[in-house]
Amino acid sequence: MIKIQGIKKSFGQLQVLKGIDLEIGKGEVVSIVGPSGAGKTTLLQIIGTLDRPDSGTVAIDGIDTSSMSTRKLAEFRNRHIGFVFQFHQLLPEFTAIENIMIPAYIAGRSTKDAKARATELLEFMGLSDRAGHKPNELSGGEKQRVAVARALVNNPAVILADEPSGSLDSKNKQELHQLFFNLRDKFGQTFVIVTHDEQLAAITDRTIKMRDGMVISISDSDKSEPAAGPDRDSMQEQNSD
Ligand code: ADP
């Protein structure tokens, strides 16, 4: 689903990515970990086509994004990639359901279609009764779940998340992590998650460790059932053994 070859990126004199090669399969939930400044966010932004590499290629679902025009990239991104950030970045003047519908509008979908999809997602997230609430009327965990629903509204193949649970307390954190796996199991999305959260990294399918602009290791989680493991709590226990 994601194929990255030879990605290099510098900001001024600082080489932040020193040649990254990675392949991530459809439906994988992968975490990227490593110390601050390792280049994780830069890599995620490049995968998400929010930034361009100095050299190397990124292909999403077989489509090479490296040579696309800026306008084409924006369209591609809105349809194929969903983003979840540490802070929800919902628009305060719109309700939960309206926030979720915005990327669908941008993609040119009808109000009816956008609303049906947003309603389905809210229901899946257990937030149906919050549809008409504005962000300031939602809890932190609810806001973040609305942000995840917004990322999913166009049914993108790939969801990229940068410290998605970084601003949440431990209960909401666990719920959000569980949600990622539930979504993958239901909709088949590929998740790439930059995180400092060791508990989350431990339950993802693979953990990519970065340091100093390079991938220094890729470890498979030792669970035996790749996609169909609904019981993440017991998995977490296995992994912490
Ligand atoms: P991480 O996510 O692993 O903490 P980042 O990818 O955010 O690392 O940053 C890697 C390095 O690149 C840091 O030293 C950071 O200061 C620098 N950096 C990131 N973005 C920019 C930018 N737009 N301009 C200049 N330096 C940047």
Boltz pocket constraint, residues with backbone or C-beta under 6 A from the ligand:
constraints:
  - pocket:
      binder: B
      contacts: [[A, 11], [A, 14], [A, 16], [A, 34], [A, 35], [A, 36], [A, 37], [A, 38], [A, 39], [A, 40], [A, 41], [A, 42], [A, 43]]
      max_distance: 6.0
